[in-house]
Amino acid sequence: MSFQNTLAYAQEQDHADPLRYFKEHFHIPQHNGKDTVYLCGNSLGLQPKSARAALEEEMTKWAELGVEGHFKGDNPWFTYHKPLSELSAALVGAKPEEVVIMNQLTVNLHLMLVSFYRPEGKRFKILTEAGAFPSDQYALETQAKFHGYHPDEAILEIAPREGESTWRTEDILAAIAEHKDELALVMLSGVHYYTGQVFDMAAITQAAHAAGVPCGFDLAHAAGNVPMQLHDWDVDFAVWCTYKYLNSGPGGTSGVFVHERHAQNNDLPRFAGWWGHDQAQRFQMKKGFIPMAGAEGWQVSNGQILPMAVHKASLQIFADAGIEKLRAKSEKLTGYLEFLIKELNQPKELLEIITPADPAARGCQLSLLVNQNGRQLFDTLMANGFILDWREPNVIRVAPTPLYNTFEDVYRFGQFLTAHFQK
């Protein structure tokens, strides 16, 4: 695509954008009485204006019905998660029965590891990416210890090649093949939080299965960011949060995918709770866990109705916009951001994009490696109404999110960087 470094061009692109009206569905944080340039949806998505009404609806139901809200009204709490499964399944390429909304991400990751990390004999190792998000690292580390293994022996971390910032798919596949007789699980991010790289989930899953190993993904930075086909890719399990690109509030609820071949397997080990017990018999209060069919059988506790209400409001926005259309805009917005940064003509020793250049290998995030005074630049941007994300030791993450960011937002960011580096 041919880009231009002018305000007129940016405004022209915004005028032609069929998704431009969706920005009006969100509250934009203010700075000195004006909208900020919010480029931080990869950390916390903005609040949908419909979220407050969604919360009020459930608060009113609670006030008027009390406990009867579980069974009365248009959306009884007893089955509140079900429409969320359908809306979420469309975003991750799954069947509704393969998806459930519950708990929070790392809790769900542990629940999945109980079922899918089943070390035995010489097959006890987990293959993951080096520098995974800390919560994933801690989950894998403690699961290995729980099974009696030392993490240094049980966890195989594959790193980018020397002098490179991102992973080559062929290296991941080669590592799976090399260690196939030792592996009990392959578990990686869908999109790497630090670099913004999209992993080839289909190829990685296929390689894992060829080695006889289950494969799962943390989709915290992928859900609502890139289209996926978890069912068709034959992924065994996945987990994600909803407060980043899915705009469902700080500490919001989480999503789980379990492929139908597992979701119908009642013999698969799991940690059980009463909300995953057969719905028809749940209130008989009897011993003997009988899991619900599908991913719902991994539920352990009552649904988090208030966070789910916000999530439902956000999911409806995604349904209206369409993930494929959002992805098309995302590629253009991120491409425009890349173009403007390259226009700065800064040496790599000073400023470098470490996110893949291939649009198919990245979401709507560019990670800028700033080797001199990076924190100072970040603080200056924040002080001037540009809300971004800093990651130690020297990366500024910039995420032009297609639901509420514009080409003019990206242009203004580029202009500020231009002025900064011309000083």
Salt bridges, closest charged atoms under 4 A:
ASP17 OD2 - LYS329 NZ 2.70
GLU58 OE1 - LYS61 NZ 3.18
GLU68 OE1 - LYS72 NZ 3.84
GLU98 OE2 - HIS231 ND1 2.72
GLU98 OE2 - HIS259 ND1 3.97
GLU141 OE2 - LYS145 NZ 3.54
ASP152 OD2 - HIS150 ND1 3.81
GLU164 OE2 - ARG168 NH2 2.50
ASP171 OD2 - ARG161 NE 2.73
GLU178 OE1 - HIS179 NE2 3.89
GLU182 OE2 - LYS125 NZ 2.89
GLU182 OE1 - HIS179 ND1 2.81
ASP234 OD2 - HIS209 ND1 3.33
ASP234 OD1 - HIS259 NE2 3.41
ASP234 OD1 - ARG261 NH1 2.58
ASP236 OD2 - HIS209 NE2 2.64
ASP236 OD1 - ARG261 NH2 2.49
ASP236 OD1 - HIS262 NE2 2.61
GLU260 OE1 - LYS95 NZ 3.11
GLU260 OE2 - HIS231 NE2 3.94
GLU296 OE2 - HIS81 NE2 2.57
GLU296 OE2 - LYS82 NZ 2.69
GLU331 OE2 - ARG327 NE 3.22
GLU338 OE2 - LYS342 NZ 3.67
GLU338 OE1 - ARG362 NH2 3.18
ASP379 OD1 - ARG375 NE 3.19
ASP389 OD1 - ARG391 NH1 3.45
ASP389 OD2 - ARG397 NE 2.49
ASP409 OD2 - LYS23 NZ 3.81
